[in-house]
Amino acid sequence: MEGNKIGGKLTTEEELLAKGYRKYTGETIDIYYNKDICAHVGNCVRGNSAVFEVGRRPWIIPDNGTAENDAQVINTCPTGALKFVRK
């Protein structure tokens, strides 16, 4: 799944926030998460536990990885619960 698109089109912060996603701000990439559609498959945590760690608050820290790696991990999310917008 392409983590920077919804319906085949590049997504925006405004669209993601309107759809119930929560924003996690990074220097070069912002990560968005929608708990209501997450299936808890765990690809994110297995993909980069420095960025995605369930027991931590905040549980997503975009700057603990590179923007490229963050995007790669987010693209493995099968439900689209994770999205990103590059700066």
PEKAWO-V481117 format. One record per run of one state. SS is the DSSP state (hx for helix, st for strand, lp for the rest). FROM is the first residue (numbers start at 0). LEN is the number of residues. If there is no record, write none. Layout:
ss=[SS & SS]
from=[FROM & FROM]
len=[LEN & LEN]
This chain:
ss=[lp & st & lp & st & lp & hx & lp & st & lp & st & lp & hx & lp & st & lp & st & lp & hx & lp & hx & lp & st & lp]
from=[0 & 4 & 6 & 8 & 10 & 12 & 18 & 21 & 24 & 28 & 33 & 42 & 47 & 51 & 52 & 59 & 60 & 61 & 64 & 66 & 74 & 81 & 86]
len=[4 & 2 & 2 & 2 & 2 & 6 & 3 & 3 & 4 & 5 & 9 & 5 & 4 & 1 & 7 & 1 & 1 & 3 & 2 & 8 & 7 & 5 & 1]
